[in-house]
């Protein structure tokens, strides 16, 4: 008859959009990629695992349950936001609202669109995606990365 409690999820950082911490301590996202979908990463702890925990991220009125990647310390997802607005961020794990500790206001990006890699050439591959550890370390064989929004 042991009492099982879910550890409180904690958010300590957000990457991919300009993050603003309001005077009330709430985290606001703004300045996300306005030309498509921004790749946003939430850093913290006690996020659980995909499939074994119910994780929901709320940005404004948008609820996100489909993640690019998730583990106990990181949640990565894509989101498309309207320009010119602030969006409050909330994270729930198994119904428990995450605490925000150590999140600071950030302006550490200078791109308008999220860069997209379409193709990599110059490294042999053992999988469908190139294994960069197999690239020529001497630099004789050029490495070409093709995509969009690199500048």
N, C-alpha and C positions, 0 to 999 in steps of 0.2 A: 504494500500500500504506500510506496514511496511517492512523494510529491515531486512531479516533474515540472520544471519551469523552463521556459524558453529564454536563452540568454538575450539580453537587450542588444539589438543591433545599434552600432555606432558608426556614423559617417564622419570621416576626418578630412576628406578632400574630394573635390570635383574637378574634372578636367574635360576640356572640349568646348566649353562656353565660358564667357566671362561670368565669374561667380561673384555675387555681391552679398555680403552679410549685412542684413538690415539692423537698425538700432534695436529691434525686438528680438534679434538673434536668429530670425528665420533666414534661410538661404534662398536667394533669388538667382535665377539664370537669365542672362540677357546676352545679346551679341553672338548668338549661335549662328551657324551656317544658314544664311537666308536663301541660298540657291538650291538647297536640296535637304538632305537629312544629315544632321550633325551626329557624329560619333561621340557619345558622352561616356565618361568613365567615372564611377563613384568608387572611392577608396574608403575602406573602413574595416569593420570586423563583425562577426556573427551574422553574416548574410545567409548562412545555410548553403545548401547545394540545390542546383536545378533538379527537379524531380522529387526531392525529399522535403523541400520547404516551399511554402507559398510566399513568393516575393512579388511585391507590387511597388512600382515607382510611379509617383504622381508628379507631373509637371504642369502647373496650372490646373486645367480641367481634363488633361490627357492622362489616362492610366496606361502604363506600359507593363506588359507581362511577357513579352517576347524579347529575349535577350540574345545578343551576339555571343556573350560569354558571361558566366557567373561562377564564382566560388565563394568561400567563406569571407574573403577580404576584398573582392572586386566584383562590380556589376558593370557590364559594358552593353550599351544599347544605342539604337539610332532613334532620333526624334526630329520632327520637322515643326518648327515654331514660327509664328507670325512675327514679322519685324516690328520693332518699336514698342514692344511690350515687355514687362517683367513677369516672370513665371516662378511662383513659389515651388520649391522642391520638397517632397516628402517621400519617405521610404518605409514600407511595412514588411516585416518578415514574420510569417505565421501570426498575423494580426497585431503584432507589436510595433508601434511607431518608433522609428530610429531616433536616437539622440544625435545632435550635431555638435561635435567637439573639435576644436582646432581648425575648422574650415575658415579660410581667410579670403578676403576680397582678392581676386586675381584678374590681371589683364595681360596674361603671359602668352597671348597668341596674336598673330598679325596676318591671318589669312581670311579671305572672304568665303572660301568654299573648302570643304574637307577634301584633301588630296585623295585621289583614287588610283591604285595601281592596277593596271589592266594586264600587264605582261612583263616578264623578266626574262632576259636572254643573256647567255654567257656563262652559265653555270650548269653542269650536268644535274640531273634530277633522278631520284629514286622514287619520287611520288609525282602526283599531278602538279604540285607546286614546287618550284626550284628550292633546293637545299643549299643555302648560301654558304654553308660550311664546306661545300665541294668546289667553290670558286677557286680560280687560279690565284694563289697568294702572291705570285711575282708581279701581277698586274699586266702581264703580256696579253692575256685574253680580256678584251673589254667587257664590262658589265653594262647592260642597257636595261633601264627601267622605263617602261612606257605607261602612260596614263594621262590623267587630266588634273588640272588645278594645282600644278607644282609651283607656279610662280605667283 
